[in-house]
Amino acid sequence: MELFEAIQTRHSLAKLKQDPIPRETIEKLLSAAVQAPNHYKVRPWRFVVLTGEGRNKLGEVMAASQMDRQPDLPQQAFDKTRSLPLRAPLLIAVGVDKPSEPKVLEIENVCAVSAACQNILLAAHAMGLGAKWRTGEWARDPKVKEFLGFEADQHIAGFLYIGYPEFTPDPSERPTYEDRTVWLD
Ligand SMILES: Cc1cc2nc3c(=O)[nH]c(=O)nc-3n(C[C@H](O)[C@H](O)[C@H](O)COP(=O)(O)O)c2cc1C
């Protein structure tokens, strides 16, 4: 798929088949991710690839954390939370390294990791996969961070849910750039 076509036709897809994604395909996505620009070449991205049982383990951690924080919720709420990572056969949790020296800025690391995430979304789309970038409370949850091997003060840029699309929706028009742009000639 040509680059501009991929950019113009990528859309978040939530309805994904459970068919497993071949390891080779996942490695292509990760390779696309690390082509992103990053200041001082710090490579501030960290990827945790969750497939199969790994998704269930994440769901257990999410539900347990929710139980700690909101013990009065009905059992169905915990069951729903537990099942959230099962919405795709592949999740890539993307963490952001904290700056390791004064010249490195956290905002710039976040920018670089966001670029890596977009590379994954575009590469997935170009390979016929669907994907959705999700955050929500789970991206800020200390127990989730601990399970994924991140520090409590490290940002999780998102969970990229990836799988073969159930169906391809009609492309919807996005707002254009005009009202977000000034030209200084
Ligand atoms: C940092 C970030 C976090 C996001 N978190 C969520 C989320 O938690 N839940 C969700 O449904 N979509 C989430 N999205 C996806 C947006 O909802 C989606 O990109 C937007 O609706 C535009 O749709 P499109 O991707 O098809 O253009 C997130 C996107 C970004 C960039």
Ligand as a Chemical Component Dictionary entry (heavy atoms), coordinates in Angstrom:
data_LIG
# 
_chem_comp.id                   LIG 
_chem_comp.type                 NON-POLYMER 
_chem_comp.pdbx_formal_charge   0 
_chem_comp.three_letter_code    LIG 
# 
loop_
_chem_comp_atom.comp_id 
_chem_comp_atom.atom_id 
_chem_comp_atom.alt_atom_id 
_chem_comp_atom.type_symbol 
_chem_comp_atom.charge 
_chem_comp_atom.model_Cartn_x 
_chem_comp_atom.model_Cartn_y 
_chem_comp_atom.model_Cartn_z 
_chem_comp_atom.pdbx_ordinal 
LIG C1  C1  C 0 -3.207  8.686 23.055 1  
LIG C2  C2  C 0 -4.483  8.075 22.536 2  
LIG C3  C3  C 0 -5.295  7.394 23.405 3  
LIG C4  C4  C 0 -6.486  6.806 22.963 4  
LIG N1  N1  N 0 -7.263  6.126 23.850 5  
LIG C5  C5  C 0 -8.420  5.584 23.440 6  
LIG C6  C6  C 0 -9.232  4.860 24.347 7  
LIG O1  O1  O 0 -8.902  4.697 25.532 8  
LIG N2  N2  N 0 -10.405 4.348 23.884 9  
LIG C7  C7  C 0 -10.778 4.497 22.581 10 
LIG O2  O2  O 0 -11.854 4.036 22.219 11 
LIG N3  N3  N 0 -10.002 5.137 21.677 12 
LIG C8  C8  C 0 -8.834  5.681 22.081 13 
LIG N4  N4  N 0 -8.031  6.323 21.172 14 
LIG C9  C9  C 0 -8.365  6.269 19.730 15 
LIG C10 C10 C 0 -9.184  7.427 19.301 16 
LIG O3  O3  O 0 -10.450 7.332 19.879 17 
LIG C11 C11 C 0 -9.296  7.410 17.773 18 
LIG O4  O4  O 0 -8.023  7.540 17.208 19 
LIG C12 C12 C 0 -10.183 8.540 17.306 20 
LIG O5  O5  O 0 -11.496 8.245 17.623 21 
LIG C13 C13 C 0 -10.079 8.815 15.817 22 
LIG O6  O6  O 0 -10.434 7.669 15.110 23 
LIG P1  P1  P 0 -9.477  7.127 13.958 24 
LIG O7  O7  O 0 -8.282  6.523 14.671 25 
LIG O8  O8  O 0 -10.306 6.093 13.258 26 
LIG O9  O9  O 0 -9.111  8.269 13.119 27 
LIG C14 C14 C 0 -6.848  6.914 21.603 28 
LIG C15 C15 C 0 -6.007  7.608 20.707 29 
LIG C16 C16 C 0 -4.843  8.180 21.177 30 
LIG C17 C17 C 0 -3.943  8.912 20.209 31 
# 
loop_
_chem_comp_bond.comp_id 
_chem_comp_bond.atom_id_1 
_chem_comp_bond.atom_id_2 
_chem_comp_bond.value_order 
_chem_comp_bond.pdbx_ordinal 
LIG C1  C2  SING 1  
LIG C2  C3  SING 2  
LIG C2  C16 DOUB 3  
LIG C3  C4  DOUB 4  
LIG C4  N1  SING 5  
LIG C4  C14 SING 6  
LIG N1  C5  DOUB 7  
LIG C5  C6  SING 8  
LIG C5  C8  SING 9  
LIG C6  O1  DOUB 10 
LIG C6  N2  SING 11 
LIG N2  C7  SING 12 
LIG C7  O2  DOUB 13 
LIG C7  N3  SING 14 
LIG N3  C8  DOUB 15 
LIG C8  N4  SING 16 
LIG N4  C9  SING 17 
LIG N4  C14 SING 18 
LIG C9  C10 SING 19 
LIG C10 O3  SING 20 
LIG C10 C11 SING 21 
LIG C11 O4  SING 22 
LIG C11 C12 SING 23 
LIG C12 O5  SING 24 
LIG C12 C13 SING 25 
LIG C13 O6  SING 26 
LIG O6  P1  SING 27 
LIG P1  O7  DOUB 28 
LIG P1  O8  SING 29 
LIG P1  O9  SING 30 
LIG C14 C15 DOUB 31 
LIG C15 C16 SING 32 
LIG C16 C17 SING 33 
# 
